[in-house]
Amino acid sequence: MWSFETVNLIRQDFKKMISEKQFTALIEDYLKGSDHFLIEVQIKPLNHIMVFIDGDHGVNIDACKALSRFLESKLDRDQEDFDLMVSSAGATRPLQVQRQYLIHLGKSLDVATNAGIKLEGVLLEADSNGIKIEQEIKITKKAIEKKVVELKYEEIKSAKIILNFKRA
């Protein structure tokens, strides 16, 4: 059980917490004009800040370090304590923004819809409205039918790249 003083300290931390909107604007301004872009900012209790970025040509550790140093320079630890983590979106995290879909055209996706339908197929297109994926449906042992499915972004619960480690 927490003491009254501990609860008050936590409440004060919540009041002082960094604004996610301001933090997002700061990151987007920093990344503007580069091939990197913001995926998500999470600010959790006690100012635990997690930033996920992606890039048109991937993200390396140097890009994450540079953004982290930039953000550290804009925050004052004497005024507000925080824990900062800057990371690439990673291969196993769901796609969240249109620009990520564009990077992965031609790759296989595992998609779950808000209606509970699971689809697997090759990402053919991505525009401002949604995506098109081509599914292969097995009709018989040898016959396969291809079907194009269109989904709006708001219909997608999650979409992940299917990692393939087979050699061509």
C-alpha positions in Angstrom: 0.0 0.0 0.0 1.3 3.4 -1.0 1.7 6.2 1.6 -0.2 9.4 1.2 3.1 11.2 0.4 3.9 8.8 -2.4 0.5 9.2 -4.0 0.9 13.0 -3.9 4.3 12.8 -5.5 2.9 10.6 -8.3 0.0 13.1 -8.8 2.6 15.9 -9.1 4.5 13.9 -11.7 1.4 13.4 -13.7 0.7 17.2 -13.6 4.3 18.0 -14.7 4.3 15.3 -17.4 5.6 16.4 -20.8 2.9 17.1 -23.4 2.8 14.3 -26.0 1.5 16.8 -28.6 4.5 19.2 -28.0 6.9 16.3 -27.9 5.5 15.0 -31.2 5.8 18.4 -32.9 9.4 18.7 -31.7 10.3 15.3 -33.2 8.5 15.9 -36.5 10.3 19.2 -36.8 13.6 17.5 -36.3 12.9 14.7 -38.8 11.5 17.1 -41.4 13.4 16.8 -44.7 15.1 13.5 -43.8 14.1 10.0 -44.9 13.1 9.2 -41.3 9.6 9.7 -39.9 7.8 9.4 -36.6 5.7 6.3 -35.9 4.7 6.7 -32.3 5.4 8.6 -29.1 4.4 7.0 -25.8 4.6 9.0 -22.5 4.0 6.7 -19.6 3.7 7.5 -15.9 6.8 9.0 -14.2 7.8 10.5 -17.6 8.9 7.2 -19.2 9.1 8.4 -22.9 9.3 5.9 -25.8 9.8 7.1 -29.3 9.6 4.9 -32.4 10.8 6.0 -35.8 11.1 4.4 -39.2 12.8 5.4 -42.4 12.4 5.0 -46.1 15.7 3.1 -46.1 15.5 1.7 -42.6 16.8 3.2 -39.4 20.2 2.6 -37.9 21.5 3.1 -34.4 23.2 6.4 -35.3 19.8 7.9 -36.3 18.3 6.8 -33.0 21.2 8.2 -31.0 21.1 11.6 -32.9 17.4 12.0 -32.2 17.9 11.0 -28.6 20.6 13.6 -28.1 18.5 16.2 -29.8 15.6 15.5 -27.5 17.8 15.4 -24.4 19.1 18.9 -25.4 15.5 20.2 -25.5 14.5 18.9 -22.1 15.7 20.1 -18.7 16.4 17.3 -16.3 16.7 19.8 -13.4 13.1 20.8 -14.0 11.7 17.5 -14.9 13.0 13.9 -14.5 12.4 11.6 -17.5 13.5 8.3 -19.0 13.9 8.4 -22.8 14.1 5.6 -25.3 14.4 6.1 -29.0 14.1 3.1 -31.2 13.3 1.9 -34.7 9.9 0.6 -35.4 11.4 -2.9 -35.7 10.4 -5.8 -37.9 7.9 -7.3 -35.5 5.9 -4.2 -34.6 2.6 -3.6 -36.6 2.6 -1.0 -39.4 1.0 2.2 -38.1 1.3 4.9 -40.8 0.8 5.0 -44.6 4.5 5.7 -45.2 5.4 2.3 -43.7 3.0 0.5 -46.0 4.6 2.3 -49.0 8.1 1.1 -47.9 6.8 -2.5 -47.8 5.0 -2.8 -51.2 5.5 -6.2 -52.7 6.0 -7.9 -49.3 3.8 -10.4 -47.5 1.5 -9.0 -44.8 -0.4 -10.7 -42.0 -3.5 -8.5 -41.5 -6.2 -8.7 -38.8 -9.3 -6.6 -39.3 -11.5 -4.9 -36.7 -14.2 -7.4 -37.8 -12.1 -10.3 -36.6 -11.0 -11.5 -40.1 -7.4 -12.6 -40.6 -5.8 -12.2 -44.1 -2.5 -13.0 -45.5 -1.3 -11.6 -48.8 1.2 -9.5 -50.8 0.9 -5.8 -50.4 0.1 -4.4 -53.9 -0.9 -0.8 -53.1 -1.1 1.8 -50.3 -2.7 5.2 -50.7 -4.2 7.8 -48.4 -7.4 5.7 -48.1 -6.1 2.2 -47.5 -4.3 -0.8 -48.9 -4.8 -3.6 -51.5 -3.4 -7.0 -50.8 -3.4 -10.0 -53.1 -4.3 -13.3 -51.4 -3.6 -16.8 -52.8 -6.6 -19.1 -52.1 -6.0 -22.8 -52.5 -8.8 -24.3 -54.5 -7.4 -27.8 -54.9 -4.0 -29.3 -54.4 -2.7 -27.7 -57.6 -5.2 -24.9 -58.3 -4.7 -21.5 -56.6 -7.0 -18.6 -57.1 -5.7 -15.0 -56.6 -8.0 -12.5 -55.0 -7.4 -8.8 -54.4 -8.7 -7.4 -51.2 -9.1 -3.7 -50.5 -9.0 -2.5 -46.9 -9.4 1.0 -45.5 -6.9 1.9 -42.8 -9.7 2.3 -40.2 -10.7 -1.4 -40.9 -7.3 -2.7 -40.0 -6.7 -3.7 -36.4 -3.1 -4.7 -37.1 -0.8 -5.4 -40.1 2.6 -7.0 -39.7 5.2 -7.9 -42.3 5.7 -11.6 -42.6 9.4 -12.3 -42.2 10.8 -14.8 -44.6 14.2 -16.2 -43.8 14.3 -18.7 -46.8 17.0 -18.2 -49.3 15.9 -17.5 -52.9 
